[in-house]
Amino acid sequence: MNKTLLLSGGYNRPNLGSGPSYSNPSSGSFMQSFDKASEIPYEIIHVKEGDVIFKEGEQTRGLFYVQSGCIKMYVNRSQARGRTTTPEYVTKLVGPGEYFGYKALVKGGTSLATAKAIKTSTVWLYSKDMILAALQDSSPLFKVLLNQAVFDLQSYETTSQLHYLASVQERIAHQLVILGDKFGVQTPNGVSINLKLTRNEFAQLASTINESLSRHLTEFKSEGLIDLNGKEIIIKNRDGLMAKSGNYK
């Protein structure tokens, strides 16, 4: 059944028995509708508790909107370190009035998480082609801002997982790798991170305290992974730091 959602408001949701059907309006008619009334056709899917809407790594099918119920978004983390009973790490619970599946649409490629109903729900599915057509017609500035927002959100989710699953040493090593890759300058002695960060600021980035940070930096130095020169940190062995970080990416 085809419906239309006014993007300025509204609530509702889809049934994944044999999978959703798709309407295929031309991009021209879709954009005309979008420009005039902010209306986009969608398919309704009804799901029961335990139904998987899409899996991590699958090709995205479009943009999903929760009309009723609750959808659990989770990723599989092999580095659970015994901190979780399963490899599943829950990133978000999506409720009525909220969208999901948009990150893969913006970034392109496969789904970044698994979406599973944890109660009987109704989801609306907006086809991938229509959403991409709308994005394609948007201004270059909007595209840049949208990509940045999705990148920031994904980075935040990764950091959140790291802070829950990783030890203090792993978090510090991970942060060193990130700072080195992003701001480091190659020198004859290694990759220099010279951001003039105080130890307290660095500790905040790794979600730890100054004492723990200083102890682990000293350990990394004694193992030949880094060198310290005041506020400057020189990475001498990136691969070694990655191993210390648990290879979080």
Stockholm file with secondary structure:
# STOCKHOLM 1.0

chainA/1-249         MNKTLLLSGGYNRPNLGSGPSYSNPSSGSFMQSFDKASEIPYEIIHVKEGDVIFKEGEQTRGLFYVQSGCIKMYVNRSQARGRTTTPEYVTKLVGPGEYFGYKALVKGGTSLATAKAIKTSTVWLYSKDMILAALQDSSPLFKVLLNQAVFDLQSYETTSQLHYLASVQERIAHQLVILGDKFGVQTPNGVSINLKLTRNEFAQLASTINESLSRHLTEFKSEGLIDLNGKEIIIKNRDGLMAKSGNYK
#=GR chainA/1-249 SS CEEEEETTSCCCCCBCSSCCCCCCCCHHHHHHHHHHHCEEEEEEEEECTTCEEECTTSBCCEEEEEEEEEEEEEEECSCCTTSSSSSEEEEEEECTTCEESHHHHHHCSBCSSEEEEEEEEEEEEEEHHHHHHHHHTSCHHHHHHHHHHHHHHHHHHHHHHHHHHSCHHHHHHHHHHHHHHHHCEEETTEEEECCCCCHHHHHHHTTSCHHHHHHHHHHHHHTTSEEEETTEEEESCHHHHHHHTTSCC
#=GC SS_cons         CEEEEETTSCCCCCBCSSCCCCCCCCHHHHHHHHHHHCEEEEEEEEECTTCEEECTTSBCCEEEEEEEEEEEEEEECSCCTTSSSSSEEEEEEECTTCEESHHHHHHCSBCSSEEEEEEEEEEEEEEHHHHHHHHHTSCHHHHHHHHHHHHHHHHHHHHHHHHHHSCHHHHHHHHHHHHHHHHCEEETTEEEECCCCCHHHHHHHTTSCHHHHHHHHHHHHHTTSEEEETTEEEESCHHHHHHHTTSCC
//
